[in-house]
Amino acid sequence: MSINTERYNNLKTILVDASTLRKNNIQKSCIDDILTDIVFDINAKLKTAKSIGEHYIITELPLVFPIPNTCPKDAQRIVWSALISLLKSKNYNVFINHNKNYCKLKITWLTKIDESLIQAQLQVLRDCQSNF
């Protein structure tokens, strides 16, 4: 069976190109805006936590993102993964806890060595208190 070349070429012009279905500039711009807002909020919380002697923050992230032509689950995946990747690129330790009602990030800046040192110091203090 042969294919009618003219008809086939007409079909090619009717069918939408897959590249036009991928993220467009409006989506990219929207994602950038969302990430910028979240990063500004996290940055302020990190500075506050550091100034009061904390070693971590726990922050809540939105569950729904208004990204045009993107389903909610895809929008979550895109935004959450981009944010976590950005934080990790800045040497933060990031932990995520999410379900259908919330999404929380725990962001720490101590290394494992720092954490071990703090735990050892606390143990020294506990040992001294128990003998008083």
C-alpha positions as CSV (number, residue, x, y, z in Angstrom):
1,M,0.0,0.0,0.0
2,S,1.4,3.4,-1.0
3,I,1.0,6.7,0.7
4,N,-0.4,9.6,-1.1
5,T,2.4,12.1,-0.7
6,E,0.3,15.2,-1.2
7,R,-2.2,14.1,1.4
8,Y,0.5,13.1,3.8
9,N,2.1,16.5,3.5
10,N,-1.2,18.2,4.2
11,L,-1.6,16.0,7.3
12,K,1.8,17.2,8.5
13,T,0.7,20.8,8.3
14,I,-2.5,20.1,10.3
15,L,-0.8,18.2,13.1
16,V,0.5,20.5,15.9
17,D,4.2,20.3,16.4
18,A,5.3,18.8,19.7
19,S,7.7,21.7,20.4
20,T,4.8,24.1,20.6
21,L,3.3,21.9,23.4
22,R,6.3,22.1,25.5
23,K,6.8,24.8,28.1
24,N,6.3,28.2,26.4
25,N,7.6,31.6,27.4
26,I,4.5,32.4,29.4
27,Q,5.0,29.3,31.5
28,K,8.7,29.9,32.0
29,S,8.0,33.5,33.0
30,C,5.4,32.4,35.5
31,I,7.7,29.7,37.0
32,D,10.4,32.3,37.3
33,D,8.1,34.7,39.1
34,I,6.8,32.0,41.5
35,L,10.4,30.8,42.3
36,T,11.5,34.4,42.8
37,D,8.7,35.1,45.3
38,I,9.5,31.8,47.2
39,V,13.2,32.5,47.3
40,F,12.8,36.0,48.6
41,D,10.6,34.6,51.4
42,I,13.0,31.8,52.3
43,N,16.0,34.2,52.2
44,A,14.3,36.5,54.7
45,K,13.5,33.6,57.0
46,L,17.1,32.3,56.8
47,K,18.5,35.6,57.7
48,T,16.1,35.9,60.7
49,A,16.9,32.4,61.9
50,K,20.6,33.0,61.7
51,S,20.3,36.3,63.6
52,I,18.5,34.6,66.5
53,G,21.0,31.6,66.6
54,E,18.9,29.0,64.9
55,H,20.5,26.4,62.6
56,Y,17.5,25.6,60.4
57,I,14.1,26.9,59.3
58,I,10.9,25.0,58.5
59,T,8.8,26.8,55.8
60,E,5.6,25.9,54.1
61,L,5.3,25.9,50.3
62,P,2.1,26.4,48.3
63,L,0.4,23.3,47.0
64,V,-1.0,25.0,43.9
65,F,0.8,27.1,41.4
66,P,-0.9,29.2,38.7
67,I,1.1,28.1,35.8
68,P,-0.9,28.4,32.5
69,N,-1.6,25.1,30.7
70,T,0.1,23.0,33.4
71,C,-1.7,20.5,35.6
72,P,-1.3,20.9,39.4
73,K,0.9,17.8,39.9
74,D,3.2,18.9,37.1
75,A,3.4,22.5,38.5
76,Q,4.3,21.1,41.9
77,R,7.0,18.9,40.5
78,I,8.5,21.7,38.4
79,V,8.5,24.3,41.2
80,W,9.4,22.1,44.1
81,S,12.3,20.4,42.3
82,A,13.7,23.7,40.9
83,L,13.6,25.2,44.4
84,I,15.2,22.2,46.1
85,S,17.9,22.1,43.4
86,L,18.6,25.8,43.9
87,L,18.9,25.4,47.7
88,K,21.2,22.4,47.3
89,S,23.4,24.3,44.8
90,K,23.9,26.9,47.6
91,N,25.0,24.0,50.0
92,Y,21.8,23.8,52.1
93,N,20.5,20.5,53.4
94,V,16.9,20.3,52.3
95,F,14.2,17.9,53.6
96,I,10.6,17.8,52.2
97,N,7.5,16.6,53.9
98,H,4.3,16.8,51.9
99,N,0.8,15.4,51.5
100,K,-2.4,16.5,50.0
101,N,-2.8,19.2,52.7
102,Y,0.6,20.8,53.0
103,C,4.2,20.9,51.8
104,K,6.9,21.8,54.3
105,L,10.6,22.2,53.7
106,K,13.2,22.0,56.5
107,I,16.3,23.9,55.4
108,T,19.5,23.5,57.4
109,W,23.0,25.0,56.9
110,L,25.0,22.9,59.3
111,T,27.3,20.1,58.0
112,K,27.3,16.6,59.5
113,I,30.5,17.6,61.3
114,D,28.8,20.7,62.8
115,E,25.9,18.6,63.9
116,S,28.1,16.0,65.5
117,L,30.1,18.6,67.3
118,I,26.9,20.2,68.7
119,Q,25.6,16.8,69.8
120,A,28.9,16.0,71.6
121,Q,28.8,19.4,73.3
122,L,25.3,18.8,74.5
123,Q,26.2,15.3,75.7
124,V,29.1,16.8,77.8
125,L,26.6,19.3,79.4
126,R,24.0,16.5,80.1
127,D,26.7,14.3,81.7
128,C,27.7,17.2,84.0
129,Q,24.1,18.0,84.9
130,S,23.4,14.4,86.0
131,N,26.3,14.4,88.5
132,F,25.3,17.7,90.2
